Amino acid sequence: MSDQLESFLIKDAAFSKHLAQEISANFTESNYQRRETILGAGEICRKMFFIEEGCIRIYCLNDEGQEWTRYVAFENEFVTVIPSFINQVPSRSNLESVEPSKLQSISFNGFKQLIHTYPQWEKLYRLSLEQAYIKSIERIERLIMMDSKTLYNAYRRANSMMVNRLPNKVLASYFGISAETLSRIKIKSK
């Protein structure tokens, strides 16, 4: 059982202590090294993760082998490759630990059982999906409406943890620019 997950459920999701214990008892701890693949493209995502420590990214590769980071999650966030997890089909994306990470995971069947058993879990899941969707839409809007320098500075002000913790290569792929362009922007923004 995870004390951190239990604490998150009590503090951030307003679960009772008893319910938080019941929910967290369904999760299993796993640890990943920096840049370790958790799920490869072509595999079926059979788990949802809660991040206790570290950073996880979801990324795709284009035909030329270039990485495109489409989502990044940090401590006290849930993460999975939603299309693969929900539909139980092969993933187009990769799930990777950006830094050493301690995760709690729940299987697809365990997740579905919690949805059917606990209305509070279903509500937390819905709210988590809404926040992830909002985060994705805001990112897409920034990518469309801002030049690279403005985009970097907006993230530096609003989400300094992301800018400070992600390696340049990962951050650049999240912004849709080259690592060299990001380095030039960082130098000019100092």
C-alpha positions as CSV (number, residue, x, y, z in Angstrom):
1,M,0.0,0.0,0.0
2,S,1.3,3.5,-0.9
3,D,1.3,6.1,1.8
4,Q,1.8,8.9,-0.9
5,L,-1.1,7.7,-3.0
6,E,-3.3,7.3,0.1
7,S,-2.3,10.8,1.2
8,F,-3.1,12.2,-2.3
9,L,-6.5,10.6,-2.3
10,I,-7.3,12.0,1.1
11,K,-5.9,15.5,0.6
12,D,-6.5,16.2,-3.1
13,A,-9.5,14.0,-3.8
14,A,-11.3,14.3,-0.5
15,F,-11.5,10.5,0.0
16,S,-12.1,9.2,3.5
17,K,-9.1,7.5,5.1
18,H,-10.8,4.1,4.9
19,L,-11.7,4.6,1.2
20,A,-8.2,5.8,0.4
21,Q,-6.7,2.7,2.0
22,E,-9.1,0.4,0.0
23,I,-8.2,2.1,-3.3
24,S,-4.5,2.2,-2.8
25,A,-4.4,-1.5,-1.8
26,N,-5.2,-2.2,-5.4
27,F,-1.9,-0.6,-6.6
28,T,1.5,-2.1,-6.9
29,E,4.8,-0.3,-6.6
30,S,7.4,-0.3,-9.4
31,N,10.6,1.7,-10.0
32,Y,12.1,2.8,-13.2
33,Q,15.6,4.2,-14.1
34,R,16.1,7.3,-16.1
35,R,15.0,6.9,-19.7
36,E,13.6,3.5,-19.1
37,T,10.8,2.3,-21.4
38,I,7.6,1.5,-19.5
39,L,5.5,0.8,-22.6
40,G,6.7,0.6,-26.2
41,A,4.8,1.5,-29.3
42,G,2.9,-1.6,-30.5
43,E,2.3,-2.9,-27.0
44,I,-1.1,-2.9,-25.3
45,C,-1.1,-0.6,-22.3
46,R,-2.5,-2.7,-19.4
47,K,-1.7,-0.3,-16.5
48,M,-2.5,3.1,-15.2
49,F,0.2,4.8,-13.1
50,F,0.3,7.2,-10.2
51,I,3.6,9.0,-10.0
52,E,5.1,9.1,-6.5
53,E,8.5,10.4,-7.6
54,G,9.9,11.3,-10.9
55,C,8.7,12.3,-14.4
56,I,7.0,10.3,-17.1
57,R,6.5,11.3,-20.7
58,I,4.4,9.9,-23.6
59,Y,6.0,10.3,-26.9
60,C,5.7,9.2,-30.5
61,L,8.2,8.7,-33.3
62,N,7.6,10.0,-36.8
63,D,8.8,8.2,-40.0
64,E,12.2,9.8,-39.7
65,G,12.7,8.6,-36.1
66,Q,12.2,12.0,-34.6
67,E,10.6,12.0,-31.1
68,W,7.5,14.1,-30.4
69,T,6.7,14.4,-26.7
70,R,2.9,14.8,-26.4
71,Y,2.4,14.6,-22.7
72,V,4.5,15.0,-19.5
73,A,3.4,14.1,-16.0
74,F,5.1,14.7,-12.6
75,E,4.6,13.7,-9.0
76,N,1.0,13.2,-7.7
77,E,-0.4,12.7,-11.2
78,F,-1.9,9.7,-12.9
79,V,-0.6,8.8,-16.4
80,T,-1.3,6.2,-19.0
81,V,-1.6,5.9,-22.7
82,I,-5.3,6.5,-22.7
83,P,-6.3,5.2,-26.2
84,S,-4.4,1.9,-25.7
85,F,-5.4,1.5,-22.1
86,I,-9.2,2.2,-22.5
87,N,-9.6,0.3,-25.8
88,Q,-7.0,-2.4,-25.0
89,V,-5.4,-2.0,-28.4
90,P,-1.7,-1.6,-29.4
91,S,-0.3,1.8,-28.5
92,R,1.1,4.2,-31.1
93,S,3.0,5.9,-28.4
94,N,5.8,5.1,-26.0
95,L,5.7,5.7,-22.2
96,E,9.1,6.5,-20.7
97,S,10.6,7.6,-17.4
98,V,12.4,10.9,-17.9
99,E,14.1,10.6,-14.6
100,P,14.3,7.8,-11.9
101,S,10.7,7.3,-11.0
102,K,8.7,5.5,-8.3
103,L,5.3,4.6,-9.6
104,Q,2.2,2.9,-8.3
105,S,0.3,0.9,-10.9
106,I,-3.1,-0.6,-11.3
107,S,-4.1,-3.1,-13.9
108,F,-6.8,-2.4,-16.5
109,N,-9.1,-5.0,-14.8
110,G,-8.4,-3.6,-11.4
111,F,-9.1,-0.1,-12.6
112,K,-12.4,-1.1,-14.2
113,Q,-13.4,-2.9,-10.9
114,L,-12.7,0.3,-9.0
115,I,-14.8,2.3,-11.4
116,H,-17.8,-0.1,-10.9
117,T,-17.3,-0.3,-7.1
118,Y,-16.5,3.3,-6.0
119,P,-18.3,6.3,-7.4
120,Q,-15.6,8.5,-5.9
121,W,-13.0,6.8,-7.9
122,E,-15.0,7.3,-11.1
123,K,-15.4,11.0,-10.2
124,L,-11.6,11.3,-9.6
125,Y,-10.9,9.6,-12.9
126,R,-13.3,12.0,-14.7
127,L,-11.7,15.0,-13.1
128,S,-8.2,13.7,-13.9
129,L,-9.2,13.2,-17.6
130,E,-10.7,16.7,-17.7
131,Q,-7.5,18.3,-16.4
132,A,-5.3,16.3,-18.8
133,Y,-7.6,17.3,-21.7
134,I,-7.4,21.0,-20.6
135,K,-3.6,20.7,-20.4
136,S,-3.4,19.2,-23.9
137,I,-5.8,21.8,-25.4
138,E,-3.8,24.7,-23.8
139,R,-0.6,23.2,-25.2
140,I,-2.0,22.9,-28.7
141,E,-3.3,26.4,-28.6
142,R,0.1,27.7,-27.5
143,L,1.9,25.7,-30.2
144,I,-0.5,27.2,-32.8
145,M,-0.5,30.8,-31.5
146,M,3.0,31.4,-30.2
147,D,6.4,31.6,-31.7
148,S,9.1,29.4,-30.1
149,K,10.6,32.1,-27.9
150,T,7.2,33.2,-26.6
151,L,6.2,29.6,-26.0
152,Y,9.4,28.9,-24.0
153,N,8.9,32.0,-21.9
154,A,5.3,31.3,-21.3
155,Y,6.2,27.8,-20.0
156,R,9.1,29.2,-18.0
157,R,6.7,31.5,-16.2
158,A,3.8,29.2,-15.8
159,N,5.5,25.8,-15.4
160,S,9.1,26.4,-14.3
161,M,9.3,22.8,-13.0
162,M,8.8,21.5,-16.5
163,V,11.4,23.8,-17.9
164,N,13.9,23.1,-15.1
165,R,13.5,19.3,-14.9
166,L,13.1,18.2,-18.5
167,P,16.3,17.6,-20.6
168,N,16.6,20.0,-23.6
169,K,15.9,17.2,-26.0
170,V,12.6,16.3,-24.3
171,L,11.5,19.9,-23.8
172,A,12.3,20.7,-27.4
173,S,10.2,17.8,-28.6
174,Y,7.4,18.9,-26.4
175,F,7.6,22.4,-28.0
176,G,7.9,20.9,-31.5
177,I,11.3,22.5,-32.1
178,S,14.9,21.3,-32.4
179,A,17.2,21.1,-29.4
180,E,19.5,23.6,-31.0
181,T,16.7,26.1,-31.4
182,L,15.7,25.6,-27.8
183,S,19.4,26.2,-26.7
184,R,19.5,29.5,-28.6
185,I,16.2,30.6,-27.1
186,K,17.4,29.7,-23.6
187,I,20.6,31.8,-24.1
188,K,18.7,34.8,-25.4
189,S,16.1,34.6,-22.6
190,K,18.7,34.8,-19.8
